[in-house]
Amino acid sequence: MPLTDVQIRQAKPQHKDYWLTDEKGLRLLVKVNGSRYWRLKYRHLGKQKTLALGVYPTVSLKDAREGVAEAKRILAKGGDPAQRRQEEMQQARLSVENSFAAIAKEWWEHQKGTWKEEHANRVWSRIRDDVLSSLGGKPIAEIQPQAIIAVIRKVESRGALDVAARELQDIRRICRYAVQTGRLTQNPAFDLTGILKGRQPSHRASLPREELPGFLRALDRYDDQGRLLTKLAIQLLVLTFVRSGELRGARWEEFDLDQKVWRVPAARMKMKTDHLVPLSTQAVGIIEQIRQISWQYELVFPSERNRHEPMSDNTMRRAIFKLGYDGNTSGKSKAVPHGFRATASSILNEEGFNPDAIERQLSHMERNGVRAAYIHHARYLEERAKMMQWWADYLESLKVRNGI
């Protein structure tokens, strides 16, 4: 007689294991500890075999009978249900082992020994936060270029174009590792470089990295009829890489030298939100020198003609040109005050600093109003403070190496 749900529920454990028999070879093994296991007896190629169909009540009587029907269909086609089950389990295991998340972690573990710990953690955070949520659970062999593009577009939508570029590079390298280790035959990210959005091109001249030591040497020697304030303004501009207008309009009330921070109020910012500038030890030293010159004025960099007006942008621009960086001097590029932002950004990105922290230090804000509303002016502040001190130390090292 076929089993019923009532019989199964009422079956009590005994002093030894026993079986309850259903139809078509299906049986329920009742263990001494009360556990109940579905089993199917069948013959394949003349051999008696057993197929496990699950545990009751997770697998109900109805589910078990459906499993029997599926096994019979496999047998009718000459297959072995137990072997098919093993193959499916193996495939499922391989799907987990060959998921994008598993291979990404394996690649990162393989690579991280070649990186500084801080950079390695930054790379994994970037992958974890933006990539794995979309691609992590998928077998890497099933990931198509369009799925990767969707991840990149999502990052670009929040204005983090540098981060998007780095994440595409991460995905490409993870997929290349999968090809190298036999989990992929073709890299789906290989031809996707052209899909990245580019920033609006800037025409402000910036110094290439190799010319920075020469510029610093020339700036330290700059002496134009005692206009020390102009020299110090440019030095602070290089150290902080704020917009030149933000520097020229600085007021003494904005600086907290004890806390080593400069708070630029929203009213003076391009993106109309407060901007905190962590100050390196060297920047504080420059500001202390400036204080001896202009402490009696509200403005840190007052104009010589009108102490209630800020220094003109042309004042710094002319000084830089007098140093020989007007684009007409042999062997030297053209430089302008605003260009030091690009120089600093390029070098910091090359050195592996967090692109989001760099973008925040540059006060590049997402233009999406909803997202921008949740961005705090102090975001990444601790990380940015370390980055700004590194930048100042790097500039100082260039002076030492070049005999300044």
C-alpha positions in Angstrom: 0.0 0.0 0.0 1.3 3.5 -0.8 2.4 5.6 2.1 0.3 8.6 3.4 1.4 11.8 5.1 -0.3 10.7 8.3 1.6 7.5 8.4 4.9 9.3 8.0 4.1 11.9 10.6 3.1 9.2 13.1 6.1 7.0 12.5 8.1 6.9 15.8 11.8 6.0 16.2 12.4 2.5 17.5 15.4 0.7 19.1 16.8 0.2 15.6 16.5 1.7 12.1 13.5 0.6 10.0 11.9 1.2 6.6 8.5 2.4 5.5 7.7 1.3 1.9 5.9 3.4 -0.7 5.3 2.4 -4.4 7.7 2.2 -7.3 10.7 1.4 -5.2 10.4 4.5 -2.9 11.2 3.9 0.7 11.6 6.0 3.9 14.4 5.1 6.3 13.4 6.0 9.9 16.5 6.3 12.1 16.9 5.7 15.8 17.4 9.4 16.3 14.1 10.2 14.5 15.6 11.4 11.3 13.9 10.2 8.1 15.6 9.8 4.7 14.0 9.1 1.3 15.6 6.4 -0.8 14.8 4.9 -4.2 15.8 1.3 -5.0 16.4 0.7 -8.7 18.4 -1.4 -11.1 20.8 -0.1 -13.8 22.8 -2.3 -16.1 21.8 -5.3 -14.0 23.1 -3.8 -10.7 21.0 -3.0 -7.7 21.5 0.7 -6.8 20.1 3.3 -4.3 19.4 7.0 -5.0 19.1 9.5 -2.1 16.1 11.8 -2.6 16.4 14.0 0.5 15.3 14.3 4.1 11.7 14.4 5.4 10.0 16.9 6.0 12.2 19.2 3.9 11.4 16.8 1.0 7.7 16.0 1.3 6.1 12.7 0.2 4.9 14.5 -3.0 8.4 15.8 -3.7 9.9 12.4 -3.2 7.4 10.8 -5.6 8.3 13.5 -8.2 12.0 12.6 -7.7 11.1 9.0 -8.4 9.3 10.0 -11.6 12.3 12.0 -12.7 14.6 9.0 -12.0 12.4 6.7 -14.0 12.6 9.1 -17.0 16.4 9.0 -16.7 16.4 5.2 -16.6 14.1 5.0 -19.6 16.7 6.9 -21.6 19.5 4.6 -20.4 20.9 6.9 -17.8 21.8 6.4 -14.2 19.9 8.7 -11.8 22.6 8.5 -9.1 25.4 9.3 -11.6 23.2 12.2 -12.9 22.8 13.5 -9.3 26.6 13.4 -8.8 27.2 15.3 -12.0 24.6 17.9 -11.0 26.2 18.3 -7.5 29.6 18.6 -9.1 28.4 21.2 -11.5 26.8 23.1 -8.6 30.0 23.0 -6.7 32.0 24.2 -9.7 29.5 27.0 -10.2 30.2 28.2 -6.7 34.0 27.7 -7.0 34.0 29.4 -10.4 31.7 32.3 -9.5 33.0 35.7 -10.2 33.2 36.4 -6.4 35.3 33.3 -5.7 37.7 34.0 -8.5 37.9 37.7 -7.6 38.9 36.8 -4.1 41.4 34.2 -5.4 42.9 36.8 -7.7 43.1 39.4 -5.0 44.8 36.9 -2.6 47.2 36.1 -5.4 48.0 39.7 -6.0 47.9 41.4 -2.6 51.4 40.3 -1.7 52.8 42.6 -4.4 50.9 45.6 -3.0 51.1 47.7 0.1 48.5 46.6 2.6 46.6 49.9 2.3 46.4 49.7 -1.4 45.3 46.0 -1.3 42.5 46.8 1.1 41.4 49.7 -1.1 41.3 47.4 -4.2 39.2 44.8 -2.4 36.8 47.4 -1.0 36.3 48.8 -4.4 35.5 45.4 -5.9 33.3 44.4 -2.9 31.2 47.5 -2.8 30.6 48.1 -6.5 31.2 44.9 -8.4 30.3 41.8 -6.4 26.8 43.0 -5.7 26.0 42.7 -9.4 28.4 40.0 -10.7 29.6 38.1 -7.6 27.1 35.2 -7.6 27.3 34.6 -11.4 29.6 31.8 -12.8 32.4 33.8 -14.4 31.9 31.8 -17.7 28.4 33.2 -18.0 29.2 36.9 -17.6 28.7 38.8 -20.8 30.2 42.3 -21.7 26.8 44.0 -21.2 26.7 42.9 -17.6 30.1 44.4 -17.0 29.1 47.6 -18.8 26.0 47.9 -16.5 28.3 47.8 -13.4 30.5 50.5 -14.9 27.6 52.7 -15.9 26.2 52.5 -12.3 29.5 53.8 -10.9 29.7 56.5 -13.6 26.2 57.6 -12.7 27.4 58.9 -9.4 30.1 61.0 -11.0 33.0 58.7 -9.9 34.6 58.4 -13.4 38.1 57.6 -12.1 36.7 54.8 -9.9 34.8 53.4 -12.9 38.0 53.3 -14.9 39.8 51.5 -12.0 36.9 49.0 -11.6 36.9 48.1 -15.3 40.6 47.5 -15.0 40.0 45.3 -11.9 37.3 43.3 -13.7 39.5 42.9 -16.8 42.4 41.6 -14.6 40.2 39.2 -12.7 38.8 37.8 -16.0 42.3 37.5 -17.4 43.3 35.5 -14.3 40.3 33.2 -14.9 41.5 32.7 -18.5 45.1 31.9 -17.2 43.8 29.4 -14.7 41.4 27.6 -17.1 38.1 28.9 -15.8 37.5 31.1 -18.9 38.3 30.7 -22.6 37.8 34.4 -23.4 38.0 37.6 -21.4 34.6 39.4 -21.6 36.1 42.7 -20.5 39.0 42.7 -23.0 37.5 45.1 -25.6 35.6 47.4 -23.2 38.1 50.3 -22.8 36.2 52.5 -25.2 32.9 52.4 -23.1 34.3 54.6 -20.4 32.9 58.1 -20.1 35.5 60.9 -20.3 35.6 64.1 -18.3 35.0 67.4 -20.1 38.5 68.2 -21.4 40.3 70.8 -19.4 42.4 73.3 -21.3 44.2 74.6 -18.2 47.9 73.9 -18.5 49.3 71.6 -15.9 52.9 70.5 -15.2 53.8 66.9 -16.0 55.3 64.9 -13.1 58.9 65.1 -14.4 58.9 68.9 -14.5 57.6 69.3 -11.0 61.1 69.2 -9.3 62.4 72.0 -11.6 59.3 74.1 -10.9 59.7 73.7 -7.1 63.4 74.7 -7.4 62.5 77.8 -9.4 59.7 78.7 -7.0 61.9 78.5 -3.9 64.3 80.9 -5.6 61.6 83.3 -6.7 62.1 86.9 -5.4 60.2 89.6 -7.3 60.9 92.9 -5.5 60.0 91.4 -2.1 56.6 90.0 -3.1 56.9 87.1 -0.7 53.1 86.8 -0.3 52.8 85.8 -3.9 55.4 83.1 -3.6 53.8 81.8 -0.4 50.4 81.7 -2.1 51.7 79.6 -4.9 53.5 77.3 -2.5 50.3 76.8 -0.5 48.4 76.3 -3.7 50.7 73.5 -4.7 50.4 71.9 -1.3 46.6 72.0 -1.1 45.7 72.0 -4.9 42.5 73.9 -4.2 41.0 76.1 -6.9 42.9 79.3 -7.2 39.8 81.4 -6.4 39.3 79.4 -3.2 42.9 80.2 -2.1 42.8 83.8 -3.1 39.5 84.4 -1.2 40.7 82.7 2.0 40.0 84.4 5.3 41.9 83.9 8.5 38.7 82.8 10.3 38.6 79.7 8.1 41.8 78.2 9.4 42.2 76.0 12.5 45.9 75.4 12.7 45.7 73.4 15.9 43.4 70.9 14.2 45.3 71.3 10.9 42.2 71.9 8.9 41.0 74.7 6.6 37.2 74.9 6.2 36.2 76.7 3.0 32.6 77.8 3.4 29.9 76.8 0.9 29.4 80.4 -0.2 32.9 80.3 -1.8 32.8 76.8 -3.2 31.9 76.0 -6.8 29.7 73.2 -5.7 28.0 75.3 -2.9 28.9 73.0 0.0 31.5 73.3 2.7 34.9 71.9 1.9 37.4 70.7 4.4 41.1 70.8 3.4 43.4 68.8 5.7 46.6 70.7 6.2 49.9 69.0 6.2 52.7 70.0 8.5 54.4 71.9 5.7 51.1 73.7 4.8 50.8 74.9 8.4 54.4 76.1 8.3 53.6 78.2 5.1 50.5 79.6 6.7 52.5 80.6 9.8 54.8 82.6 7.5 51.8 84.2 5.7 50.4 85.2 9.1 53.4 87.4 9.8 52.6 89.3 6.6 48.8 89.6 6.5 47.5 88.8 10.0 46.0 92.3 10.4 43.7 91.8 7.4 40.5 89.6 7.1 41.9 88.2 3.9 44.9 85.9 3.9 46.0 87.1 0.5 44.9 90.7 0.1 45.5 92.7 -3.0 48.3 95.2 -2.8 46.1 97.9 -4.3 43.1 97.3 -2.0 43.5 95.3 1.2 39.8 94.5 1.3 40.0 92.7 -2.1 41.7 89.4 -2.7 44.9 89.0 -4.7 44.3 88.8 -8.4 44.5 85.4 -10.2 46.8 87.2 -12.6 49.2 87.9 -9.8 50.0 84.2 -9.4 49.8 83.6 -13.1 52.3 86.3 -13.9 54.7 85.0 -11.2 54.5 81.5 -12.7 55.2 82.9 -16.1 58.2 84.8 -14.7 59.6 81.5 -13.5 59.7 80.5 -17.2 56.6 78.4 -17.4 54.8 80.3 -20.1 55.1 77.6 -22.7 57.6 79.6 -24.7 60.8 78.8 -22.8 62.8 75.9 -24.2 62.3 72.7 -22.4 59.5 73.9 -20.1 55.8 73.4 -20.3 53.2 76.1 -19.7 51.7 76.2 -16.2 48.8 78.1 -14.6 47.5 78.2 -11.0 44.5 75.9 -11.6 46.7 73.3 -13.3 48.3 72.1 -10.1 45.0 70.3 -9.4 45.5 68.1 -12.4 49.2 67.5 -11.5 48.3 66.4 -8.0 45.4 64.3 -9.1 47.5 62.5 -11.7 50.3 61.7 -9.3 48.1 60.6 -6.4 46.2 58.3 -8.7 49.4 56.8 -10.1 50.5 56.2 -6.5 47.4 54.2 -5.8 45.5 56.5 -3.4 41.8 56.0 -3.1 40.2 57.6 -6.2 37.1 58.6 -4.2 39.3 60.3 -1.6 41.2 62.2 -4.4 37.9 63.3 -6.0 36.6 64.5 -2.7 39.8 66.4 -2.0 39.4 68.0 -5.3 35.8 68.9 -4.2 34.4 67.1 -7.2 30.8 66.5 -6.2 28.2 64.2 -7.7 25.7 66.3 -9.6 22.9 63.9 -8.8 20.9 66.0 -6.3 19.6 63.0 -4.2 23.1 61.5 -3.9 24.8 64.8 -3.2 22.4 65.5 -0.4 23.8 62.6 1.5 27.5 63.4 1.0 29.0 64.9 4.1 31.7 67.5 3.7 34.0 65.5 6.0 33.9 62.3 3.9 37.1 60.4 3.8 38.7 63.1 6.0 41.1 60.9 7.9 42.2 59.2 4.7 42.6 62.5 3.0 44.6 63.9 5.8 47.1 61.0 5.4 47.1 61.6 1.6 47.8 65.3 2.0 50.7 64.7 4.3 52.1 62.2 1.8 51.7 64.8 -0.9 53.6 67.4 1.1 56.3 64.9 2.0 56.6 63.9 -1.6 57.1 67.5 -2.7 59.7 68.0 0.0 61.5 64.8 -1.1 61.7 66.2 -4.6 63.4 69.3 -3.2 65.9 67.2 -1.3 66.7 65.0 -4.3 67.1 68.1 -6.5 69.3 70.0 -4.1 66.8 72.7 -3.0 
